[in-house]
Amino acid sequence: MVKVEILLFATLRRYHPRGEGEGSQAFTLQLESNTNLSQIYAVLGIPGEEVKMNFVNNRHQSPDYQVQAGDKIALFPPIAGG
C-alpha cells in the first residue's frame, strides 16, 4: 500500500471525497502499490475525459504513471478562457 496526496482543481473539486465544499483542500489516499493515475480517477468517480492534465510532484505525467509513496498529485480539467 502507498499513501499519496491529491489536489483537485476547478470543476474536478466536486469529486472531493469529503464534498465539494472541501474541494480546494488536499487529501490523502491509501492505494495499492501498483495503482496508476487513471485508476485514481476511478476511485474518485472522475470520468477520464474530465481530466486534462496530471501533475505528480510538479511534473506532468500521463494517466498510466504508476504512483509512488508520498507522491503529490494535482488533477486539472480542460480549462477554457482567453
N, C-alpha and C positions, 0 to 999 in steps of 0.2 A: 504494500500500500504506500502511496505517496500523497503528501499534502501540497496543494497549490493554492495560490491566492488569485481570485478572479475579480476583475473590474469590468462592468458593463457600461457602455456609453449610449447616449441618445435614446432611440426607440428600443434598444435592447434592455434598457433598465426595467422594463415591465416583466422581465424573466427572472428578476432577483428572487431568490428563494424566500426571503422574508417580506416580499411585497414591493410594489412599485415605489412606495414612499422611502424605502431603503436603497433604491436603485443606484444612488451615487456613492454608496459605501462599498468598499471592498469586502469580500467574504472568502472564507476558506472552504475548500472541498477536499475530501479524502477519497482517492480514486485507486483503482487497480494500477499496478506499476506499468502495464503495457497500454495505457489509455492514450489516445491521440486527441487533438483538438476537436475534430468533428464528433467524436464520442462525447465530449463535454457538452457540445450543443444539444445532443440528445438527452443527456442527463438533466439539463436545464429546461428542456422543452422548446428550444430555439430551432425553428426550421433553418436548415443550412443555407438557403438562399437569402436569409436575412442578415447573414454575417458577411461583410465585405473584406474586412482586414482583421488579422490576428497579430498581436504583438506579444512576444514572450521575452521577458527581461529586456524590454525596449528594442527588440529586433523583430522585424517582420518574419513571420513563419507561415507555412502552408497548413491547411487543415489536417494533413497527415502527420504533422510533427508529433512525436511521442513525448509526452510531458515527463519532466523530471522533478524529483522532490524539491520543494522550495521555489519552483517557477512562479513568476508573477505574470499573469495573463490578462491582457486587455483585449476586449472584443468590440469591434465597431461595425455599425450598419453602413449601407451606402448612404452617402450624405450629398445632398444637392445644395446648390447655392451659387452665389456669384461674387 
